[in-house]
Amino acid sequence: MFGLFRKKDPLSELQKKYEKTMAEVHKLSHVNRKKADLLMAEADNIARQIEALKKAKNR
């Protein structure tokens, strides 16, 4: 019950956001390629943030 209010670690939050964005990219790629490309760029930025956090965590 107390886990509801516990802040999740930023890495897992970013990974969840990345997965959600990629799913949306896949859906949009069938309908609107331009929006899908914009979302793909956003997903790429999220992936870079994930990699930066992983590198910082390993140090």
N, C-alpha and C positions, 0 to 999 in steps of 0.2 A: 504494500500500500504506500509506503514511504518512497518507493522507487518512482512514483509518478512525478514527483517534484524534483528529482535529482537531475542535474544538468548532464546531458550526454557529452561524450568527448567530441571535440570538433571534427576529428577525422571521420568518425562514423556518421556524423551529420552531413558532412560533405559527400561521402560516398552514397548516402541515401539520396541526396539532392542530385548527384550525377546520374544515378540510375533512373530517377524520375524524369530528368531532362532528356536522357537518351531514349526512353520509352516514348516521350512526346515527339522527339525528332523522328522516330520511326513512323509514328502515326501521320505526322505532317508531311513526310517525304512522299506519301502517296497522293496528297491533295495540293499542297502549296510548297513547292521546292524552295522558294526564296525565304519563307519563314523557317523552314527546316534548316537551311544553311545558317541563318542567324542564331538559331538555337544550338546548332552544332558548335558554333564559335563560343557560345556561352559554356557549353559542356566542356570544351577544350580548356577554357580558363579554369573551370572547376577541377579538371584533371591535373592541371599544373599546380593548383593550390594543394591538392591531395599529395602530389609528389613532394612538394616543398615541406609539408608537414611530416611526411615519412622520413625525409632526409634529416630534418631537425630532430625528430624523435630518436633516430639512430645515433646521433652524436652524443 
